[in-house]
Amino acid sequence: MARCSDKEKDEEEENYDGPETKSSKGERHVSFPPDEKMVSGFAEYTDRHVDSCLTLTEVSLAYRRSCDRHQVEPRVCILEQLKMGTCVRGRMKRLDLGGERLDLGSCEALEVVLKSLCFDFINLRAARLEENGASSLLDMISYYESTAYLDLSDNTHVGTSAWRALAHLIKQSVCLSRLDLCSVSMVAHGARTLSKALQTSHLAVLHLDNSQLSGTPLFSLVGALKSNRALLELHLSNNMLNSYQDSMQLGDLLRYNHTLQTLVLSDNAIADDGLEEVCEGLRLQMGGLKVLLLKNNQITADGMLHLAKALPVLETLEVLDMGNNSLGNRGLQTLKEALMANRSLLHLGVACTQITCEGAVVLAEYLAESPQIKQLDLQGNEVRLGGLMALCLALRINLSLATLDLDSTPNQEQDEFLVQTQKRLRSEIGELCLANGSRAAVATETAESPPGEPPEGPVEDVVS
């Protein structure tokens, strides 16, 4: 048999109209109505469940009968979840099938459950789905609008028809808002199919960690997401993303997409040169990005030169985590003025970045000037007495920092007096952070109180 060209495959995907009643080989027996009667909106789906709402006991009995028809054993975990679960107007919190081996018959037997109930979360992680079973199951989830959050991670043999069914689900569902595809290879066909679907999807959160996205797959993904206006979170950890072509693509994504709010790039190899490309895109962000995670990316103090150019112009970035990079004291010194100039950052992560007391002093100077920073992660660094003294002094001025993460086992000094002083400083730091957190909570409560009504709590607490 001659192989289909990429163009023929693309045309086949575009002409895919949804679930089939059976495959060309007759293996699948999904009992959906004709395509023209398929549900097209979440409102219709909700009404159907309200009108035909079954009790969980009735759903359990129907599932047993379905298993008999498909000549498979009912899954104990499903029966237990239906027995112990709580159903409100046809909705349950979750259907957990993680780690179950779901063959074709087991997948098709689930149809009665998926058409009777909808779930906040369906977990199919490591369910060892094969092509026909995965395709049937995804068709059902698409047709019945069964879930808002679907986890398909660690399923490595889904096959071409399953990718087509997943693409149809992503494009058509108005209910599905989060999809996890971690540890599912995105090379070649998978990446192209997913990217086409993302051009018109309603997905808000997408997890693609450890999915071999480096190179052409990332190019396809970014091409689709440049014009996507629905996705809010993109997680790309551990994808071997490099400092050249991949980082250029990430820079382009940030340059053209101003809807994305969270970008997770941890555990890659972006390095200093790649960070320059990312920062070029950051500097053109007109709004949107709030969370940027760059942990463990082979970034050094030299890379902070690029970040220092971007930080002052970022007006929405609230979380920046550069932990497990070799920034050192020099990197923080390079970044200090840019941190002070930024007025949006709330959480800064520099854990395990080879900082000593000198770097802690730099951060203390930043804390003394920042009116908005709420959390600082300094764990895994050599911060001893001198650094603690500087941080403590800064917190006597700073009124916003509510959390300062330090190692639970402090770096001990040799002299007993210094040891006791260190303990006292850590205790005072904790108290100052607690006071800031309480002050912020009172301010929030006051802001949310209806006009003319005083906030709850004693008057003296509010005044203090």
C-alpha positions, 0 to 999 in steps of 0.5 A: 500500500502506498503511503499518504503524503503529508498533504493528503494527511492534512486534507484527511484531518480537515475532512474529519467530521467526528465520530464514526459508527465503525471503522473500515475494518469493523473493529469499532462499534461506538453507537453514536447517532449520525453526524448531523445529529451530533451535539454542537453546544454545551448548553444542549449537552447540559440540558440533555443531562438534566432531562435524563439524569440517572442516579449513580446506582443506575449508571453503575448497573448500565455500565455492567450491562455495557461490559456484558455486551462488549464481553469485558470485565467491569473495572473495579475502580470504575464501580468503586468511584460510582459507588463512593462518588457524589453526583450533582445534576449529572456532574461528578468531580472526577473519573480516575482511570490512571494506570488502568490498561484500557483495550478497545472493548473496555473503552467502548463499554465506557460510553454509557458512563460518559453519556450519563455523567460529565466530569470536572476531570478525566484522568487517563494518564498511563492508561496504555491506550492503543489506537482504536481504543483511544480513538473511540474514547476520544470520540465519546468525550468529544460527542458527549462533552464529558469533561473540562480537564483531560489528562492523556499523559504517558500514553505512547501508542495512540496512533494516527486515528487517535490523533485525528480524534483528539484534534476533533475534540480540541477544535469542537469542544466548548467544555474542554479547558485543560489538556495534559499531553505530557510524555507523549511524543510530538514528533512529525504527525502528532505535532502537526495535527495538534497545531492545526487543532489549536488554531481554533480551540477553546483550550485555556491550559495546555501541558506538553512537558517532556514531549520531544518538542525541540525543532520542527514540532515547536515550529508548528506549535508556535505557528498555531499559537501566534494567532491563538487568543484562547490559550492562557497557560503553556507548559513546555518543561523538559523538552530539550529546547535549545538556545538557538532555533527553539529560543527564536521560536519562543521569542516569536511566540511572545512577540505575537501572542499577547494573550498567554499569561503563563509560560513554563520553560523549566528544565530545558537548555535555553542558556544565555543566548536563548534567553536573549531571544526570549527577552526580545519577545518579552520586551514587545509584550503589550500585556498578558504574560504574568508567569515566566518559569525559567528554572534549570536552563543553564543560564548564567550571570551573563544572561541577566544582561538580557533580562535586565533590559526586559524587566523595566518595560514589563507591566504585567509580569507577576512571577519570575522563577530562575531557580537552579541556574548559575546566576551567582552574586554577579547576576543579581547585581546586574539585575538589581536596578531592573528589579527596582524599576519593575512595578509588577513583580510579586514572586521572585524565585532564585533558589539554588542559584549560588548566592552568598551573603553578598547576593543576599545584600543585593536582594535586601536593597531591592526589598527595601525599595520594592512596594509590591514584592510578596514572595522571595525564594532563597532556598539552597543558597549559602546565606549566612549571618551577614545576609540574614542581617541585611534581609532583616533590616530590609524587612523593617522597611518593606511592607509587602513581603509576606513569604521569605523562603529560607532553608529549614536547616540554616547554614550554621556559624561556628561561634555560639554567639553567631549561631544564636544571633542567626536564630534570632534573625530568622525568627524576626524575619518570620515575624516581619513577614507574618505582619506584612501578610496580616496587613495585606489581608486586612487591606484586602478585606477592607477593600472588599467590604460593602460601602458603609460597613466596617471590616470584621475584627477589632478596631485596634487590629485594623488600625495597627 
